[in-house]
Amino acid sequence: MSRARAIGCDGGGSGARLALVWDGLRHEVCGGPANVTSDFAGAVAEVSGLLHRAAQLAGVSLEDLRGVPAHFALAGVVDERVATRVAAALPLEGVVEEDRRAAVRGALGERPGHVAGIGTGSYLARQGPDGFETIGGHGLVLGDEASGAWMGRALLKAVLAVEDGVEPATALTRQIAEEMGGVSGIVAFAAEAGPSDFAALAPRLLDAKTDSAARHIIVAGADYIARGLLALGWKEGGAICLIGGIGGKYADFLPTQMQKALVGAEGSALDGALALAMEQDG
């Protein structure tokens, strides 16, 4: 059901955005990080502040927004318990869930299809008449295959394998070893690094995709994406959308039939959150 009034919010570790549609006009505001796992109080405060600012842009009060359908797609909402806690802390009622469904809805619009969301982390998902399903992610320690963080870590592992004499050196592994101070420097870096630190190395790898060490890692990432999409039920001809800062970099490395199925994103995660709010029953 399409509505003249709705609220959509897309919140993640790098920033949050909120859109208010009021009598058909869209008012959009942006703010800081809103990951409810890493900083619950900060995320709630950020989203609450965005609601106030959006109301001001629309020339209404926060009280006027009560009853407006809202969808809050926030990073860190790992289960229903967290979603309930966030919903209780926000100043307005609305659906609270993790941010993947909104991103997929924004990318695919209403059409069925599959999405590979590949940035610092990663996930794979599908939407269709039978609902929404997502796999992967789970963080760098246990997952996030094909992601920027996974790429950076894999590159450093490749350098260590060269230093140990297990694999032959390449131009890229030599460069990284020299820049990071060899084995001791790499180990020291890894001991303190988080996902974003590892992901900062991904552009180096992607820029050197003809290097055998780099290509091996990229091919492995593409293979994971392909296997995951098949596990989610992808069949030849079904739409595939690659989103996130790194997603599109895998396009040329996917199987030919998957390359033929690639489509561009229709919109953003914020567009998806707003669409989900507009489609709420009531």
C-alpha positions as CSV (number, residue, x, y, z in Angstrom):
1,M,0.0,0.0,0.0
2,S,1.5,3.3,-1.1
3,R,1.2,6.2,1.4
4,A,1.5,10.0,1.4
5,R,3.3,9.8,4.8
6,A,6.0,7.4,5.8
7,I,9.4,7.3,7.6
8,G,12.4,5.2,6.4
9,C,15.8,5.0,8.1
10,D,19.0,3.3,7.0
11,G,21.6,3.2,9.8
12,G,25.0,1.7,9.8
13,G,28.5,2.0,11.2
14,S,29.6,4.7,8.8
15,G,26.5,6.9,9.1
16,A,22.7,7.0,9.2
17,R,20.1,8.6,6.8
18,L,16.4,9.1,7.4
19,A,13.7,10.2,5.0
20,L,10.3,11.5,5.9
21,V,7.5,11.6,3.3
22,W,4.9,14.1,4.5
23,D,1.9,14.7,2.3
24,G,3.9,13.5,-0.7
25,L,7.0,15.6,-0.1
26,R,10.3,13.8,0.8
27,H,12.5,15.3,3.5
28,E,15.9,13.7,4.0
29,V,18.5,14.1,6.7
30,C,21.9,12.5,7.4
31,G,23.8,11.8,10.6
32,G,26.5,9.8,12.3
33,P,26.9,6.1,12.9
34,A,24.0,4.1,14.1
35,N,25.1,0.5,14.9
36,V,23.0,-0.8,17.9
37,T,25.5,-3.5,18.7
38,S,28.6,-1.4,18.9
39,D,26.9,1.6,20.5
40,F,23.3,1.1,21.5
41,A,22.8,4.5,23.2
42,G,24.6,6.4,20.5
43,A,22.6,4.7,17.8
44,V,19.3,5.4,19.5
45,A,20.3,9.0,20.1
46,E,21.4,9.4,16.4
47,V,18.1,8.1,15.0
48,S,16.1,10.1,17.5
49,G,17.9,13.2,16.4
50,L,17.3,12.5,12.8
51,L,13.6,12.2,13.5
52,H,13.5,15.6,15.1
53,R,15.4,17.2,12.3
54,A,13.2,15.6,9.6
55,A,10.1,16.8,11.4
56,Q,11.5,20.3,11.5
57,L,12.2,20.2,7.7
58,A,8.6,19.2,7.2
59,G,7.4,22.0,9.4
60,V,5.7,19.6,11.9
61,S,6.4,18.4,15.4
62,L,7.6,15.0,16.5
63,E,4.2,14.5,18.0
64,D,2.7,14.9,14.6
65,L,4.6,11.9,13.4
66,R,3.0,9.5,15.8
67,G,1.1,6.9,13.8
68,V,3.1,7.5,10.6
69,P,4.3,4.1,9.3
70,A,8.1,3.8,9.9
71,H,10.8,1.3,9.0
72,F,14.1,1.5,10.9
73,A,16.8,-0.6,9.1
74,L,19.7,-0.6,11.5
75,A,23.0,-2.4,11.6
76,G,23.5,-4.5,14.7
77,V,19.9,-5.7,15.0
78,V,20.9,-9.3,15.3
79,D,17.7,-10.8,16.7
80,E,14.2,-10.0,17.8
81,R,15.3,-9.2,21.4
82,V,17.5,-6.4,20.1
83,A,14.8,-5.2,17.8
84,T,12.3,-5.0,20.6
85,R,14.8,-3.1,22.8
86,V,15.5,-0.6,20.1
87,A,11.8,-0.1,19.3
88,A,11.1,0.6,23.0
89,A,13.9,3.2,23.1
90,L,12.9,5.2,20.0
91,P,10.5,8.1,20.3
92,L,8.2,6.8,17.6
93,E,6.7,3.4,16.9
94,G,7.9,1.5,13.8
95,V,9.3,-1.7,12.5
96,V,12.9,-2.3,13.6
97,E,15.1,-4.8,11.9
98,E,18.6,-5.4,10.5
99,D,19.6,-3.4,7.5
100,R,19.8,-6.1,4.8
101,R,16.2,-6.3,3.7
102,A,16.0,-2.6,3.1
103,A,19.2,-2.7,1.1
104,V,17.8,-5.5,-1.0
105,R,14.4,-3.8,-1.5
106,G,16.2,-0.6,-2.5
107,A,18.4,-2.4,-5.0
108,L,15.8,-4.7,-6.6
109,G,12.7,-2.6,-6.2
110,E,9.6,-4.9,-6.2
111,R,11.1,-7.4,-8.6
112,P,12.3,-10.8,-7.4
113,G,16.1,-11.4,-7.5
114,H,19.3,-11.9,-5.7
115,V,21.7,-9.5,-4.2
116,A,25.4,-9.7,-3.1
117,G,26.1,-6.9,-0.6
118,I,29.9,-6.6,-0.5
119,G,31.6,-3.8,1.4
120,T,33.8,-4.0,4.5
121,G,31.6,-7.0,5.4
122,S,29.4,-9.1,3.2
123,Y,26.1,-10.9,2.8
124,L,24.0,-12.6,0.1
125,A,20.2,-12.4,-0.1
126,R,17.2,-13.0,-2.2
127,Q,13.6,-11.6,-2.3
128,G,10.6,-13.0,-4.2
129,P,7.0,-14.2,-3.8
130,D,8.1,-16.7,-1.2
131,G,9.7,-14.0,1.0
132,F,13.1,-12.8,2.0
133,E,16.2,-14.8,2.9
134,T,19.8,-13.9,3.6
135,I,23.0,-15.8,4.3
136,G,26.6,-15.0,5.1
137,G,28.1,-12.2,7.0
138,H,28.8,-13.4,10.6
139,G,31.8,-11.0,10.9
140,L,35.4,-11.3,9.8
141,V,36.4,-13.9,12.4
142,L,33.9,-16.4,11.2
143,G,32.8,-15.2,7.8
144,D,32.3,-12.1,5.7
145,E,33.7,-14.0,2.7
146,A,34.6,-11.9,-0.4
147,S,34.3,-8.7,1.6
148,G,36.9,-5.9,1.7
149,A,38.1,-7.0,5.1
150,W,38.3,-10.6,4.0
151,M,40.3,-9.5,0.9
152,G,42.8,-7.5,3.0
153,R,43.3,-10.3,5.5
154,A,43.8,-12.8,2.6
155,L,46.4,-10.5,1.1
156,L,48.4,-10.4,4.3
157,K,48.1,-14.2,4.6
158,A,49.5,-14.5,1.1
159,V,52.4,-12.3,1.9
160,L,53.2,-14.4,5.0
161,A,53.0,-17.6,2.8
162,V,55.6,-16.1,0.5
163,E,57.8,-15.1,3.5
164,D,57.6,-18.6,4.8
165,G,58.6,-20.0,1.4
166,V,55.3,-21.8,0.8
167,E,54.3,-19.6,-2.2
168,P,56.2,-17.8,-4.9
169,A,56.6,-14.0,-4.5
170,T,54.7,-11.6,-6.8
171,A,55.1,-7.9,-7.3
172,L,52.2,-7.2,-5.0
173,T,53.4,-9.4,-2.2
174,R,56.8,-7.9,-2.3
175,Q,55.4,-4.3,-2.2
176,I,53.2,-5.2,0.8
177,A,56.0,-7.0,2.7
178,E,58.3,-4.0,2.2
179,E,55.7,-1.4,3.2
180,M,54.6,-3.3,6.4
181,G,58.0,-4.3,7.6
182,G,58.0,-8.0,6.8
183,V,56.6,-10.7,9.0
184,S,56.9,-8.9,12.3
185,G,55.2,-5.8,10.9
186,I,52.3,-7.7,9.4
187,V,51.8,-9.7,12.6
188,A,51.8,-6.6,14.7
189,F,49.4,-4.9,12.4
190,A,47.0,-7.8,12.4
191,A,47.0,-8.0,16.2
192,E,45.5,-4.5,16.4
193,A,43.5,-4.3,13.2
194,G,39.8,-4.3,12.8
195,P,37.7,-5.1,9.8
196,S,38.0,-1.5,8.4
197,D,41.8,-1.7,8.7
198,F,42.0,-4.9,6.7
199,A,39.5,-3.5,4.2
200,A,41.8,-0.5,3.6
201,L,44.1,-3.0,1.8
202,A,41.4,-4.2,-0.6
203,P,41.9,-1.4,-3.2
204,R,45.6,-2.4,-3.5
205,L,44.6,-5.9,-4.3
206,L,41.8,-4.8,-6.8
207,D,44.2,-2.4,-8.6
208,A,46.6,-5.3,-9.1
209,K,44.1,-7.9,-10.3
210,T,46.5,-9.2,-13.0
211,D,49.0,-10.1,-10.2
212,S,48.7,-13.8,-9.6
213,A,48.3,-13.4,-5.8
214,A,45.6,-10.8,-6.2
215,R,43.8,-12.7,-8.8
216,H,43.8,-15.9,-6.7
217,I,42.0,-14.0,-3.9
218,I,39.5,-12.3,-6.2
219,V,38.6,-15.5,-7.9
220,A,38.1,-17.2,-4.5
221,G,35.8,-14.4,-3.5
222,A,33.8,-14.6,-6.7
223,D,33.5,-18.4,-6.3
224,Y,32.0,-17.8,-2.8
225,I,29.5,-15.4,-4.2
226,A,28.5,-17.8,-7.0
227,R,28.1,-20.7,-4.6
228,G,26.2,-18.7,-2.2
229,L,23.7,-17.4,-4.8
230,L,23.1,-20.9,-6.0
231,A,22.5,-22.0,-2.4
232,L,19.9,-19.3,-2.2
233,G,18.1,-20.8,-5.2
234,W,19.4,-18.6,-8.1
235,K,18.6,-20.0,-11.5
236,E,19.7,-18.9,-14.9
237,G,17.8,-15.7,-16.0
238,G,17.1,-14.5,-12.4
239,A,18.3,-11.0,-11.7
240,I,21.5,-10.5,-9.7
241,C,22.5,-7.1,-8.3
242,L,26.0,-6.4,-6.8
243,I,25.9,-3.6,-4.2
244,G,28.3,-2.2,-1.7
245,G,31.7,-0.6,-2.3
246,I,33.3,-3.8,-3.6
247,G,30.3,-5.7,-5.0
248,G,30.7,-4.5,-8.6
249,K,34.4,-5.4,-8.7
250,Y,33.4,-9.0,-8.9
251,A,31.3,-8.7,-12.0
252,D,33.9,-9.9,-14.5
253,F,34.9,-12.9,-12.3
254,L,31.5,-14.5,-11.9
255,P,30.4,-17.4,-14.1
256,T,29.2,-16.3,-17.6
257,Q,25.5,-17.0,-16.9
258,M,25.6,-14.9,-13.7
259,Q,27.3,-12.1,-15.6
260,K,24.5,-12.0,-18.1
261,A,22.0,-11.8,-15.2
262,L,23.6,-8.7,-13.6
263,V,21.3,-5.7,-13.2
264,G,22.0,-2.2,-11.8
265,A,20.5,-1.1,-8.4
266,E,17.2,0.7,-8.7
267,G,17.8,2.7,-5.5
268,S,19.5,2.9,-2.1
269,A,18.9,1.2,1.2
270,L,17.2,4.3,2.4
271,D,14.8,4.0,-0.6
272,G,14.2,0.5,0.4
273,A,13.4,1.3,4.0
274,L,11.0,4.0,2.9
275,A,9.3,1.6,0.5
276,L,8.9,-1.0,3.2
277,A,7.3,1.6,5.5
278,M,4.9,2.6,2.7
279,E,3.9,-1.0,2.2
280,Q,3.0,-1.6,5.9
281,D,-0.5,-2.7,6.5
282,G,-2.9,-0.4,8.2
